[in-house]
Amino acid sequence: MTALQHLPALRRVAVCGGTHGNEMSGVYLAKHWLANPSEIQRGTFHTTPFLGNPRAVEQCVRYIGRDLNRAFTMDILNYKDSDTDSYECQRAQEINQTFGPKGSSQAYDFMLDLHNTTANMGSCLIVASEHDLLPLHVCSYIQKQSKRKHCPILLYQQQGQETYSINSVSKAGLAIEMGPQPQGVARADLLAEMRSTVAYVLDFIELFNKGTLFPAFEIEAYKVVGSVDFPRNPSGEISAVVHPKLQDKDFQPLKPGDPIFQTLDGENILYEGNDPTYPVFINEAAYYEKKAAFCKTEKQTLSQPALQKF
Amino acid sequence: MTALQHLPALRRVAVCGGTHGNEMSGVYLAKHWLANPSEIQRGTFHTTPFLGNPRAVEQCVRYIGRDLNRAFTMDILNYKDSDTDSYECQRAQEINQTFGPKGSSQAYDFMLDLHNTTANMGSCLIVASEHDLLPLHVCSYIQKQSKRKHCPILLYQQQGQETYSINSVSKAGLAIEMGPQPQGVARADLLAEMRSTVAYVLDFIELFNKGTLFPAFEIEAYKVVGSVDFPRNPSGEISAVVHPKLQDKDFQPLKPGDPIFQTLDGENILYEGNDPTYPVFINEAAYYEKKAAFCKTEKQTLSQPALQKF
């Protein structure tokens, strides 16, 4: 086990809702906190709530021109032409100016980004990679606080891939992906669950800033390794639905030979991988256009060193 | 009890999916049947499948310019200007030409329209009014065939109100409203349930055409009497969510004093009606813009006379 790691105190924290304008738990919470910010303040740092994609929120759609949460690449953030190709590219640059610049010492210390999914993902915690020490300590703290809830950790960044999500603008970040909830609907149960999860994150940062030593730990995480598209007919149209035995089974092992799709002719299509995988984002509405009926993950055990403020 | 009623045999039946382009059970079934129509044919009549709103289906949205399923009023159907004010008005006129004209003797005998809702409505059967003898016999047949499922009947037409739905173009019609299912998602379980419900409808028509006498019956139905909007702040924004005790409780009695909303400050808002109501479309995504957090219904018992072909 690696020795104790030290990081500086966190002074500026951002909480974002409405990065996708039809994921309503975060939209409602961010709007509420913009009007009533006291709930998300703590003694040792300042928290700034904001709406990621206000125009998409207004229209209750995921995005206007392109997915904002894939727009935080250096190419887009540094693009100079004032006629940036979409509203979201302009918005990404604005967010980068306010909460970044990405990769710089002026960037916010932490950004928490609030999402919903139509998939049965529970209170999924999304971190870029296993190298994100502080966010993984936050995840461990959340899991301890909310023992009865399913708070699996998802690592989204592929080997060698640039980060592109909104919270990659800050020095450290975490996304909460809560489901199942339909697009355009706010359920009271998920809203309350997301609200308490945000509170755990802020409580962790407060404890960290006050000098608490967070011991080393081992933790399970699911690393995204690819995705599986729907079967399609020759004209590209989807020709099968997610199999009832796979539906709602996010984070449960899927073995070679297990059914994954059912065609409208009643034929079962089986999983052909060589090894078990742990599917996530099963039948997520927003991923039909991304050609992903589900994402494949590998289950890993991560060892993380102890952490304390400098 | 009224005496035996007679109606002519049904020769032309239409089955519509995608009246709302993001309600996927009907979209997938209609596309499948357009390519493979044999499943919905019977010996005594011809069935025509079609997509209600193909452009909305393409974009996976409810509608392009306005809600197609409110566009079948005589005003819109008879509007002469070629620059009709939206795609859906043009489409309503096309559908009226193909399957109507509404109210005429040339109209199709029956139209079945396939919908999904994000609300927990089960396999809800929507009929215009208690005067729709043939559709109510169809509902009774469906309830008998699918005994284990919840197939409540909803009467949508208000006193003195013109019919406006797509199946008002045909001589008789029925909508299936199946949920809960998120917009833009096709769940295998609901797809199978909708498919078998469609088969029951076609089987009923086949039996009717062959001379079966369907006896008189009494049946429970829920008649829409109004709707309740979300609480809003002075600028018109929604300031509360559907209460967890009301969420998913469609068709269950709501009594005066029962909680219906929860504000983001934690305050409960109670139902103030004088009598119990039976809420439906609770937290339906598409009704946020229609300012309806839920619809109120009255539970009625309808007596329907026996029915046989002329």
Boltz contact constraints between the chains, C-beta under 6 A:
constraints:
  - contact:
      token1: [A, 32]
      token2: [B, 264]
      max_distance: 6.0
  - contact:
      token1: [A, 118]
      token2: [B, 182]
      max_distance: 6.0
  - contact:
      token1: [A, 118]
      token2: [B, 185]
      max_distance: 6.0
  - contact:
      token1: [A, 182]
      token2: [B, 118]
      max_distance: 6.0
  - contact:
      token1: [A, 182]
      token2: [B, 182]
      max_distance: 6.0
  - contact:
      token1: [A, 182]
      token2: [B, 285]
      max_distance: 6.0
  - contact:
      token1: [A, 183]
      token2: [B, 183]
      max_distance: 6.0
  - contact:
      token1: [A, 184]
      token2: [B, 285]
      max_distance: 6.0
  - contact:
      token1: [A, 185]
      token2: [B, 118]
      max_distance: 6.0
  - contact:
      token1: [A, 185]
      token2: [B, 283]
      max_distance: 6.0
  - contact:
      token1: [A, 185]
      token2: [B, 285]
      max_distance: 6.0
  - contact:
      token1: [A, 186]
      token2: [B, 241]
      max_distance: 6.0
  - contact:
      token1: [A, 188]
      token2: [B, 241]
      max_distance: 6.0
  - contact:
      token1: [A, 188]
      token2: [B, 244]
      max_distance: 6.0
  - contact:
      token1: [A, 188]
      token2: [B, 262]
      max_distance: 6.0
  - contact:
      token1: [A, 189]
      token2: [B, 244]
      max_distance: 6.0
  - contact:
      token1: [A, 191]
      token2: [B, 241]
      max_distance: 6.0
  - contact:
      token1: [A, 241]
      token2: [B, 186]
      max_distance: 6.0
  - contact:
      token1: [A, 241]
      token2: [B, 188]
      max_distance: 6.0
  - contact:
      token1: [A, 241]
      token2: [B, 191]
      max_distance: 6.0
  - contact:
      token1: [A, 244]
      token2: [B, 188]
      max_distance: 6.0
  - contact:
      token1: [A, 244]
      token2: [B, 189]
      max_distance: 6.0
  - contact:
      token1: [A, 262]
      token2: [B, 188]
      max_distance: 6.0
  - contact:
      token1: [A, 264]
      token2: [B, 32]
      max_distance: 6.0
  - contact:
      token1: [A, 283]
      token2: [B, 185]
      max_distance: 6.0
  - contact:
      token1: [A, 285]
      token2: [B, 182]
      max_distance: 6.0
  - contact:
      token1: [A, 285]
      token2: [B, 184]
      max_distance: 6.0
  - contact:
      token1: [A, 285]
      token2: [B, 185]
      max_distance: 6.0
